[in-house]
Amino acid sequence: MGISRDSLHKRRATGGKQKAWRKKRKYELGRQPAMTKLSSNVCVRRVRVRGGNSKFRALRLDHGNFSWGSEATTRKVRILDVSYNASNNELVRTQTLVKGCIVQVDAAPFKQWYQQHYGVEVGQKKRAAAAAAPAEGEAAAQSNHVKRKLKQRNQGRKLDQLLDDQFATGRLYAAISSRPGQCGRADGYILEGRELEFYIKKMQKKKGKAAA
């Protein structure tokens, strides 16, 4: 028995059984799930599909292009961990990358961009005072044009406190919005605002249950 995506084997809306009045069709076929794993040994396979087209089946991935929506910037970053999956905890345990799962990505590329774009270092707490002296020396080396540009950019600058705390740890929560088993990529976006609050609460709740 092959995997089929037809509805002939299902019951009617009223609950009655339907007789199989025809055989399966090629256009109703389904394939084995990719179950893309988080691994540095990257493996993407090309699959020939209906009409001579191609799909790219990612079996193992460890990086992707992630977008920071509020800052309108995108960076290629390393995926470090699978943190949450609303559909199945087993996919978290097995570190499986699917669309909609919540992962932790390396914060360094976004941190470097932020410092270059705004002239402000994020993710600083206790070390801020110690790092202030070299920062003043760098500011002295900047031209007046660069100083004016940074001043203008900083006028509307606003960074979510939850994001700032994550920058301090070196990891950012992100959601995967592509389908690794279909396009061979694990791309997504950085979580922020109410969506970030929502998922942090979910993960804390899960940790609390596990501890109990």
N, C-alpha and C positions, 0 to 999 in steps of 0.2 A: 504493500500500500504506500503510494507516494503521498507527499504533502500536497493537499489541494485547498484552494481558496474559494471553492464553490459553496452554494447554499442548498444544494440538492439533498444533502445528508441531514439537514436540520429540519426540525418540526415546523409546522405551520404556526401562524400567530394564534390560532385557536387551540393549539396543542396536539393536533392530529399528525400522524406520521405520513410522510410522502414516499411514494414508491419511486425507485430509481428508474426513470423512463429513458435515460440516455447515459452514455459513457462519459468519462472525464474528458475535458478539453485541454489542449496545450496551453491556452491562454489563462487557464485557471490554476496552473501549477504554482507551488510554493517551494522555497528552498530552505535548507538548514539555517538557523540563526547564526550570525557571525560570532557573537559573544566576544567582542573585541576586548583584549586584556591590556592592562597598563603594564608595559614592559619596554625597556630600552632596546631590546632586540626587535626593531620595527619590521613588520611584515605586512605588505598590502598586495593582494592578489587581484588580477583582472578576471572578470567573469563575463563570458559572452552570453548575452540575453536576447530576448525576442526582437526580431527585426534587425539582427546583426549589430545591435548597440552594445555598449559596455557599461558594466558597473564595477566599482572598485571595492573589494571586500577587505577591510582592514582587520587583520587578525591580532596584531599587536601594535600599539602606538604609545608614545610618551610625550608628544608635543602637539601644539595646535596654535592657530591664530585667534587671539582673544581680544575683544573690543571693550574699551572703557567708554561707555555711552555718553556720560555727562561731560567728558573731556574730548570726545570725538577723536580718539586715537586708538590704534590697533598695534599690537606687538606679538611676535612669535615667541611663545613661552613654553617652558617645560611643565607638564602635568605631574604633580607630586603624589597626589593621593585621591582616592574616591571616598568622599565623606558621607554622602546621603543619596538615597534613591527612594522616591515615594512609592514605587511599585513593588519593590522586593528587597529586603535586607540582604538576601543571599548575593545579590549583585554588588553590594558594598564589600561583603566578606571576600568575594572572589576578584575584587578590583576590576569589574567589568565596565567598559565605557559604552554608554548608550545615550541616545538623545534625551535631554531633560534631567540627566543625573548631575549632582552637585559635586564638584571637584575642588581641590586646592591646587593653585598654580604658583609658580615662582614670581615673587613681587619685584625682583631686581630690575627687569627691563622697564616697568612702569615707573618705578622709583627714580631711575636715571632720567627718564623723559621728563618727569615732573620737576626735578631739580633743574634741568636744563631750560625748561619752558618758563618756569616761574622764578627760578633762582632761590627756591625754598626747599630745604631738605625735610622730607616727611618721615614719620615713624620714629621721631626722637622724643625721649622723655627725660630720664636722668642724665643722659649724655649731652643734652642740649647745651648746657653751660660750658662744658669742656670743649665742645665743637664750635662755639661761638667765635673764638679768637681767630682760627684759620679762615672762617667765613668772611670776617671783616677784611682780611688781607686780600681775599679773592675779589671782594666788592671794589677795593681800591684799584685793582688792575683793570676793571671794566671801563669801557669808553662811556662818554655821556649819552651817546645814542642808545647803547645797550641798557643803561640805567633807566632811561626814559621809557624804553620798550617794556622792561620788566615791571616798572611802576604802573604802567597802563594795564598790563595783564593782571596785576595783583589787585586792581580795584574791584573786580567782580569775582575774585577767587573765593571758593567755599569748598572745604573738604569735610566730608562726613566723618564724625568721630570714630565710628565703627571701622571705617576704611583706614583711618590713621592708626588705630590700634593694630590692625592686621599688617600694615606696613612695618610696624615695629617687630612683628614676628617673622617677617620675610615671606609670608604666604597669604594669598588672597583667595577668597571663595569665588568660584565662577560656575556658570551653568553651561553645559554643552548644548548647542542648538543645531548642530549638523547631525547627520546619521552616519556614523563610522562604518557600518556594514554596507551602506549603499554608495557613498561617495569617497570612502577611504580616508576621511579627514575627521579630526576631533576639534572643531572650531566652536567658539561660543562667545560669551560676554561676562564681564566682571559684575558680580552682584553688588547692588547698592540700594540705599533708601529703604523703603518698606519691604521690598522683596528680600533684601539681606536680613532685616530684622526677623521676618517670617521664618526663614530657613535656620537662622541661629537658634530661635526658640525651639524649632522642631528637633534640631540636633541635641540641644541641651535636655529636652524632654526624653529623648531616646537614651542619652547617657544616664539620666536619673533612673530610668527603668532598668537598665543593665546593672547599675550599682545595687538596686534593690533586689 
